[in-house]
C-alpha cells in the first residue's frame, strides 16, 4: 500500500514457503530393507566373513542381529527360539517411525518499509522479520532487523550528512541427535508410545541389564528422545550505527566527519537433559563402586549445560579538512588533512558448565570437587580433574591511530602534482617507542600531453603519463607469540607454554619505489591501453596494465543483430608492499569516504598477486540476449596457511604456519535472455556456468607424520582440497595391515 502524494510511502511485502517432510523411504534413499539386510548377515555368518572375530565377540558396538547369531552359535538359545526372533525382525520396518525425526520446512519473511521526505530530511525506516524451520524436528531460526537511514541538508545546504541506525536480534536452535544410521529393524517406540532403546553403539543388552541391577541408569540410546530433549541454542543482539557530517565552512573549505559504532552480544547454550542418552551415560560414567558395594556418584542426577557469552565492540571516528581553491584560470590548489582513530575490543567470558539448569538455561551451579581418581562400574579409569576443568576467558583489543594529508597543484587542465602522506600508529608492547608507526609518502604527477599539445586526430584520442614516486617505512615490531595456559590443580598454579614464535615480515620496512604509467586512447577511443612499470629496491620490475577494445564500434557493425561486442585484457601484478599501501590509502578522508573500520595488526604482509584476466561481452538483438565470458589465471604468493610440521629439536616448538603460493585458474560464463519486456511485466532467463581449479604451487614439503595430518597436508602440484591415503601393502603373516613406505 502507498500513502498519498506528499505523505509517507508505506510498503509491505511477505514471502511464505512451506513443504512437507522429505521422502525417507528405502526406495528414495536406495537402502536395503530388513529382509535383504538379514540375508546378508546370515551369508556373512555362514561364510565366516563377519566384521569381527565371532568367537571373541566384543562387548560393545554389536548390532542386535549379530547378537542373535552369536547366541545361536554358542547355543545360548535354541534353534526354534532363534528362528522365531529372526522372523520377527524380518517383519519390522522402521521407516514410518523415522519420519518422527523430521518435520516440514517452513519459512516466512515480512518486510515493512516507510519512506518519505520533509524539508531538509529524507528518511527510510525498515523492519524485516524472518522465521525458519528446517527439516530436523525441533530446529528453529528467527531474526528481526530494524534499521533507519536518514539524509539531511541544513543551513542553506552548508551542513549535510547521513545517519544510519540498526538493531538486530536473532536466535537459532538446533536439536542434538546422533547419526540416523539405525538398521531397518530398530524401532524408536512401541505400540504404547514408550521409547525403545538401541544398544548397538554401547554395551550389549545383557551387560546393560547387569549394570541396571547395580543401580546405574539405562545405557541405551533413542534418537527421538535425544532429539526432543537435547539442543544447542545461540542468541545474538547487535546495535550499530554510523553518521556522516560535512560542514562547508567556506566555499573552499569543508569539515568532514564520520562516526561508527558496533556492539554485538552473543550467547550460547549447549543443553543436555539428564533423561537423554547422553545425560544418563555421563551420569553412569562418573560412578565408583565402593568396597561395601555402595555406589558413589560424582555427578548430580540433573540437567546440565555449557553456557558461553561474548561481546564485540567497535568504535571508529574520523575528522578532517578538505580545501580547494581556484586561483585563476591557470592555477588551482587543493589540500587535506585528517585523523582517524579505531578501537575494537573482543571479550569472551569463560564458558561455564552448570548442573541443575532448566531448558532455558536458568538456575544451576558449577561443580567443586576434590581431585579423585578410580575405576567406574564399567572398569574405566576416571578422574574428577576433567569435571573441574576451568575454561579460560579471552580478551583482545586492537587500537589504531591514523593520519593522512595531501597537498596538490593543478596547472590548467593538463598538469597536476600531488603529495600524499599516510601514517598508521599502533601499540607496540615491549618496544621503545610504545607506538609502532607505518609511514607511506609519495608524490604523484599526471601530464595529459594530448590536451597540452591539443592533439586532435582519430588515431590518438588520449595520451597521459603518470609518475608516482614514494617511500614506505615501518618500525621494529615484536614477534607473534602463541601460548597455552594450563591449570595445575595439585600445585595451585598455572603452567604457561610457548608454542609458537613468529617474526612478522611487516617489521623494519625500508622501501623506495617509483611507478610510471602510460594511458593511451586510440582509434577514436575504441582502443584503450594502460601500461605501468613498478620498480623498487625490494623487487624487480613489475608490469601491469589493461587493454580494452570496442570491436563493434570500431568495425562499424550496422546490423541490429550485433548490439555490442567488447574485448578486454587485464594484467594485475602487485607485490605485498603495493597491497599494503592500498590499505593505507584509505587514510585520505573525502566527503564520500566509506564509513568502516580498517585495522592493521602485527601480522604478515598481504599476499602478492599476479593475475591475467581476459573477458568478452557480446550483446545481440539490442541486448535482448547478451553473454559475458571471463577467463582468469591468478598466482597468489605469500599466503600464510596452517600446516603441521615436526617440532624444532632446538626449541621444542611446533611451527604450524608456513608461506604458500597458490594458482587459481578458471572461467565464468553468464548469459541473459530477456524473453518478455512489457510496461508492467518483464521475464528474463539467466544461465551461469563456472569452473575453477585451486592448486598449490610452492609449499614446504611435510616430513612423514604417523597421523591424519599427514594425509590432509598441502602438497605441490595438487588441489588445496586434496585428500591422501597410504599405499596399501596388504596383510602381513599375522594378518595385520601394512603400508608401503619409502623403502618399499
N, C-alpha and C positions, 0 to 999 in steps of 0.2 A: 504494500500500500504506500501511497505517496501523498505528502501533505500539499496544501495549496501553495500557489505561487508566492514566493517571498517568505514562506514559513519553512520550518524544518522538514527535511525529507526523511521519511521512515521506510526502511526496507527490512523485510523478514524473509528468510529462506530456511528450508529444512530438508534434510536427506534422511531417509529411513531405509535400512536394509535388514532383511530377515530371511533366514534359511533354516531348514530342518537339520536334524542330526545327520552326520555323514553315514554313508553306507559302509557298515563294518562286516558285511557278510564274507564268508570264506571265498566265494567266487570273486567278489570285488577286490579282495586283498590277496588272491591267489595263494590261499593257505590250505593245508591238508585238513580233512575232517578227522574226527576221533577214530573212526574205524581204520582209516589209512594209517594214522599215526601208530595205533596199537599193533597193526600188522607189521609195521616197520620195527617196532620194539621186539616183537616176537622173532622176527628174522635175525635181528642182532643177537638175541638170546640163543637161538639155535646154532648160529654160526660162530658164537663166542667172539664177537667183534664189538662188544659193548665199550662205551667211552671210559670205563674204569675196570679195574681187576675185580671181577664179580665175587670171587670167594673172599675178598677183603673189602667188602662194600663200606664206603666211608659213612661217617655218622651225619654228614651234612651234604646239602645240595643234591639230594637224590629225589627225582620226581616219584610221585605215588605209584605210577605204573611199574617203574623199575623195582620199587619195594615189593610189589606183589610178585614179580618174577623171582626176586631174591627169596622171599618166603616160600615160594614153590620149590626152589632149588634145594634149600636146606630143610624142607619138609616141616616148616612152621605151620603150614596149613595144608589141608587135603586137596586132592585134585578137583573134587567137586566144589569145594569152597573157592578155590582159585577160579574155576570156570564161571561160577556164579558171579563173583566180583568183577571178573574180566568182562563178562557180558553186560554187567550193569554199567561199566564205564563206557562201553560201546554205544549205549543208548543216550549218553549225555552230550548236549551241545550248549555251550555257554554263550553263544553269540548274542542272544537276546538280552542276557544279563549284563554283558559287557557294554551294552548301549547305555546302561545306567551311569557309566563313567563319563558320558558325553552329554552335551546339551546343544540346542540350536543356537546358531550365531545370530546376534542382533547388534545393530549399530544405529545410533541416532545422532544427528547433528543439527543444532539450531543456531542460527546466526541472526542477530538483531543489530541493525546499524542505523544511527541517527546522525545526519549531517546537515549543515546549513551555514549561513553566514549572517553576521550583523556588521555594522560599520566597524572597520578595523580588525575584524576577527573572523576566521574560518575555523569551524570545529567539525570534528568527526568522532563519534563515540560508537564503539563496537562491543558486543557481548557475544561470545561463542561458547557453546556447551557441546561437549562430545561425550557420549556414553557407548561403551562397547562390551560385548560379552562374547568370549571366544568359545571354541568347541569343547574345551575341557570344562567339565562341570565344576561350578564354583568360581570360575575366573570372572573378573570384573575390572573394568578400567573406566574412570571418569575424569574429565578435565573441564575446567572453567577458566576462560580467558576474558578479562575485562580490560579494555585499553581506550585511551582517548588521545587524539592527535590534533593539535591546535596551532594555527599560524596567525600571526598578528602583525600589524603595522600601526605605529603610534607616532604622535607629534609630527604630523606632516611627513610621514614616512622616514623620519630620521632614525627611528628605532624600529627594527623589525626582527622577527625571530620565530622560533618554533618550540613548543613544549609537548613532550610525549610522556605519558604515564601508563604503566601496565601493572595489573595484579593477576597472577596465575596461581591456580591450585589444582592439584591432581592427586589421584590415589590409584594404585594398581595392586590388585590382589590375585594371586595365583595359588591354587592348591598344590600341596606336596604329595606326590604319589610315586610309587615305584614304576618301573618299566612294565608296560602291558604286554608281557610275553607269556601269559598263562597258557598251559596246554588246553585244548578244547574241552577236556572233561572236568576241568577245575571250575566249580561254581562259586559265586560270590555270596549267595544266601540260599536258605532252604525255603520250603513252601510256607513256612510261618514267618518269613522275613528275617530270621536270625542269621547272623554272619557265619560263613563257613571259612575256616582258616586254611591257608596253604602253607605247607612246611617244606616245599621243595628248595627253598633258599636258606634253610636253617636245620635245626636238629630234627631227626625223624620223629614221627608221631609217637612211637613207643617211648623214646627218650624224653620227649616233651611231657608225656603223661607222668613219668617218674619225677620230673622236675616240679610239675604241678603238685604232686603229693608232698614234695618237700617244702612247699609254701611259696614257690615262685609264681609269677604271672604267666599266662599262656604266651608262648613264643611265636605263635603262628602269625601270618600276615594276611590281611584282607585289603585289596586295593581300594575298594569302595569306601570302607571305613576310614582308611587313612586320608583319602581324598576329601571326605566330608569334614574331617576333624583338624587336619594339619594344613597350614598355609604360610606363604610368605606375603607380606604386605609392605608396600612402600608409599610414603606420602611426601609431597613436595609443595612448598609455597614459595612464591617469588614475587618480590616487589622491585620494580625497576623504573627508571625514568631518565630522560635526558632533555637538555634545553640548549638552544642556540640563541644568542642575543648579540645583535650587531647594532652599534650606535654610531651613526655618521656625525662625527663631531663638527667637521667642516666638509666642504665639497671635495677636499683632497685627503682627509684623514678619517679613518674608520677604526673604531674599537671593536674587536672581535672577541667573543667569549663563548665557551661551551662547557657544559657540566654533564656528568653521567654518574648514576648511582645504581648499583645492583645488589640485591640481598636475597639469598636463596637459603632456605632451610629444608633439610632432608631428614626424614625419619624412616626407620626400617624395623620390622618385627618378623622374626623367624619363630613361629609359634608351633609347639608340639603338645598335643593333648596326651595326658597320661594314659588314656584308654586306647590310644592308637598303637599300631605295631611298634613304631619307634619309641614311643613312651614306655610301653611295657618292657621292651627289650633293654632299653637303657636302665630301667629300674632293676631288672634282673642282673644286668652286667655288674653293677656295683653292690654285690651281696656276698657275704662271707659266712660260711658255716662254722660255727664255734664248736669247741670240743664238747660242750654239753648238748650238742645237736640243735641249739637255737641258731637263729639267723640274724646277723647284723646287716642292716641296710644303710648304706652311706647316703642314699638319696631319699628325700621325702616322696611319698606317693602323691604327686601333684603335677599339674601342668607346668611347663617351663618354656622359656623363650629367650632368644638373643635379641636385645634391643640396642640399636645404634642411632646416633644423631650426628649430623654435620651441618656446618654453616659456611657459606662462601659470601664474602662481602667485597665489592669492588667500588672504588671511588676514583673518578677521573675529572680533572679540572684543567682548562686551558684558557689563557688570555693573551692577547697580543694586539699590536697596532699595525695597520696597513696604510701606506702613504703613496699616493700617485699625484704627479704634478707635470702638466704640460707647460714647459717654459715658453716655447714659441712653436712655430710650425716645424722647426727642425729638431728641437731638443725636448726630450722628456726624461723624467727620472721617476724611480719607484723605490720604496724601501719597506722593510717589515721587520718586526721583532716579536718574538713570542716566548712564553714559558709554559711548561706543561708538566703537571705532576700526576702520577698514578700510584695507587696503592691497592693491593689485593691481599686479602687475608683468608686463609682456609683453616678452619678448626674442626677437628673430628674428635668427638667425645669418646672416651674408652667404652667399647662395647661391653654391655653387662648381661650376664646370664642370670635371669631371675627365676626362682621357683615359687609356685603358688600364684601365678598370674591368671587373669581371666582372658577370654578370647579377644578383648580389646587392649590387652597389654597393661591393664591396671593391676595394682597390688604387687605382691611378691617381694622377694628379697634374695640377695646373693647368699651363697654358702660360705661359711668359715669353718673349715675342717682342719684338724690336726693331720700332719703328714703320717700316712699309714700305708702299708703295702700288704699284699696277701693274694691268695688264690680264691676266686669266687666259686660258686657252686658248679660252674662248668669247668673248673680246674684251669681257668685262665688267669694269668697274672694281671693284677690290677693295682693301681696306685691312686691315692687321692690328689696327687700333685696335678693330674690332668683336670680335676674339678676345681682346683684353686688357681687355675690359670688367670692371670691378670692381663687384660688387653690394654695395650698402651695407647694413650691419646696421640694425635698427630696435629701439629700446628705448623703452618707455613705462611710466610709473608714475603711478598715482593713489593719493593718500592723503587720507583724510578722518577728522576727529575730530568727533564729535557728542556733544552733551549734551542731556539732557531732564529736566524737572522739573515737578511738579504739586502743587497743594495744594487740597483740596476740602472742602466743608462741606455736610451734609445735615440739613435740619430736617424732622423727622417723615418722611413719605414723599411730600411734595408739593413741597418747595422745595429745590433744590440749586444750588450755585455752585462753580465750579472754575477755578482759574488754571493755565494751561499755558505752559511755555516750551520752545522747541525751538531749538537752536543748532547750526550746522554750520560747521566751520573747515577750510580747505584752503590748501596752499602758494600764496602769491601772489608769484610770482617778479617781481623788478624793481619791487616796490612796498614802501611802508612803511605799515603793518606787514607783516611777512613772511607772515602768515597772513590770508587774507580770511575775513570772517565773514558768515553769514546768521543773522538773528535773527527768530524768529516767536514773538510773545507775545500771548495773548488770555485773556479771561475769558468763560466760558460759564455761563449761568444758565437753569435749567429751572423752570417753575412749572406744576404739574399742578392747575389750578383745579377740575377735575372732582372730584378727591379732596379738595381743600381745602374746597370747599363741599358735599361729599357729595351731589353731584347724581346721582340715580338715576331715570332715565326711559328709555324706549325710543328717544326721539328723539336724545338726546345721550349717548353712552357714553364719549367721550373728549374732553378739551379740555386741550391742553398748549401753552404758549407758551415759546419758546426764544429767547434773545438771545445772540449771540456778537459780541464787540467786541474788536478787536485791532489789531496793527501788524506790518509786515514791513519789515525793513531789510537792506541788504547793502552791502559795501564797494565801493570802486572796483576794478574788475577789469581786467586787461590785455587788449588786443585779441588775437584769434586770428590767428596768422601762419602761412602756409604757405610753405615754402622748398623749393628744389630744389638739390641739390649735384651738381656735375659735375667729374670729374677732367680737368684739362688736362695731358696727358702731356708735351707739349713744354716746359712751364714747371714741371712737377713741383709743381703746386699745384691747389687746388680753387677753382672758381667757384661762389659761393653766390648764388642769385637769389631775391628776394622775389616770390612770385607771387600772394599773397592777403593782405589785411589787413582783418579784420572786427572791428568793435566789437560786443561781446556786449550784449544788452539785459538781462542779469542784473546789470549794474553799477549801483551807486548807486540801489538801490530805496528808495523812501521812501513806503510805502503805509500808509494808515489805513483801516480798514474796519469795517463792522458788518453783521450779518445777523440778521434776525428771521424766525422760522419758526413757523407755526401748525399744530398737529396736531389734526384733528377725527375723531371716530368717531361716525357717525350711523346711525340705523335699526338699533339693536341690534348695531352693529359690522359690518353688511353693507356699509356705505359708509364707506370710509376716505379722508380727504383730508389732504394735507400741502401747504402753500404757503409759500414763502420768498422774501424780498426781500433782495438783497445790494447794498450801497451802499459805494463807496469814493471816495477823492479822485482816482482814476485813471480811473473808469468811470461811466457812467450806471447806473441801477438795473437789476439783472439778476434776473428772476423765474425760479423753478424750483419744481417740485412734482410730486406724484403723486396720482392718483385711482384707487381700486380698488373695484369693485362686484361683490358676490356675487349674481348675478341669481337663481339657482335658490333659494338660501336665503331671499332676501327675498320672492319671489313664491310661496313655498310650493309648489314643484313636487313633487307627491307621486307622480308617475308614475315607475316604475322605468326608463323609457326614458331620461330625463334624469337622470344621476347627478351632474353638475357643470356649471356654466355661470358663468364669471367674465370680467369685462372690466377692462382696466387701461390707463390713460394716464399717461405719464411725460414730464416736461419737464426735461431736464438742460441747464443754462445756466451754464457755468463759464468764467471768463476764465483767462488764463495764470497769474496770481498764485494763484488758488484751487487750480489743479492743482499748483503748486509747493508750496503749504502742505500738500496731501495727502501729498506725498512726505516733507516734513519731519515730519509727524505720526508717522511710523514710529519717531521717536526715543524715544517713550514705550515703555518696556520693561515688559512684562507677563509673567506666568508662561507664557502660551500664545503669546507673540510668535513669528512665523516666524523661522527661522534662515536668513537670506540676506543677502548684501552689498547695499548700496544706496549708490551713488556719485553725488556731484554733480560736474559738470565745468563748466569755464568755457565753456559753450556757450550756446545760445539758450534762452529760456524755453519751457516746454511749450506746445503749441498750445492755443488756446481752442476750446471745443466747445459747440455748441448742437444738441441732439438731441431730436426729437419721436418718441416711441415708443408705438405702440398695439398691444396684444396681446389675444388672446382664448383662453380654454381651454374646450373643450366635451367633456364626457365622457358616453358613452351606455352603457346596459346594464351598470351597475355597473362602469364603467371598462374593460369589455372592448374598447371602441372609444373612443378619445379623440383629439382634434385640438388642436394648438397653432398659432395663426396670429399672425404678428407683422409689422407694417409700421413702417418707420423712415425718418426724413428727418433727416440729420445734416450740419451745417456745421462744418468744421474749419478754423480760420484760424490764421495764424502758423506754418504748416509751412515748413520750410527744404527747398527742393528744389535739385537740381543742374541748373543751366542754363548755356547758353553765350552770353555777351554779348561785344560788341566790347571790346577793351582801352580803358581810360580813357586818353585822349590826354595827360592831365596827368601820370599816374604810370606809364603803360605796363602796369599790372596788369590782369589779366583776372578780374573778379569773377564767379565761377561760381555763387554761391549767392544765391537770392532768396526772399522770403516769398511764400507762396501760400495761397489759400483754396480748399478743395475741398468739393463736395457729394456725399454718399453717400446713395443712396435705393434702397429695395428692400423685398422682402417675403420671409418664410420661412414655410414650411408643413411641419409634421411630423405624421404620423398613425400611430397604433399600433393594430393589431388583434391581440388575444390569442385565437388560434384554439383552442388546447388548453391546459388548465390541470389537470394531474394532480399527484399527490403526488411522483412521481419523474420527471415529464416535462412540459415546457412548450414550446409552439411559438407564436411571435408573429411578425407581419409588420410591418415599418416602411416608411413611404413618406416621403421627404424631397424637397421642392422649394424652390428659392430663385431669386431674380432680383435683380440688383444693378447699379446704374449709378454710376460714379465720374466726376464732371465737374469741370473747372476752373472756378472762379467768378471768381477775381481773381488774375491772374498778370501780371507786367510783359511788355509786348509785346517780342518779339525783333526787332531790326533784321535786315535781309537779310544772310545769310551764304552765300557760294557753296560750301557743302559739305553733307555729310549731316546735320550737327547742325541745320540749318535745317528739315529735313524731319521731325525727331523732337522738335522743341521743343514745350513745353506751350503751349496756346492757350485763351483764354477761351471757355466755352460748349461745349467739346468734351471727349471722354473723355481721361483721362490716358494711355491706351494708343493714342491715335490716331496713324496714320501719314499723311504728306502726300507729295504729288508736285507737281512743277512743272506749270504749264499748258502743254500741248504746243502748240507753234506750227508744227509741220510742218518740212519741209526747206527750206533757202534755195536760191538759184540754184546754189550749189556742191555741194548735196547734204548739207550739214551740218545736224544737228538744231538747232532753235531752241526757245526758251520765250517765253511771253508775260509781259513784265514790267509794272511799274506804269504804263508809258507806252503799253501796248498793243503 
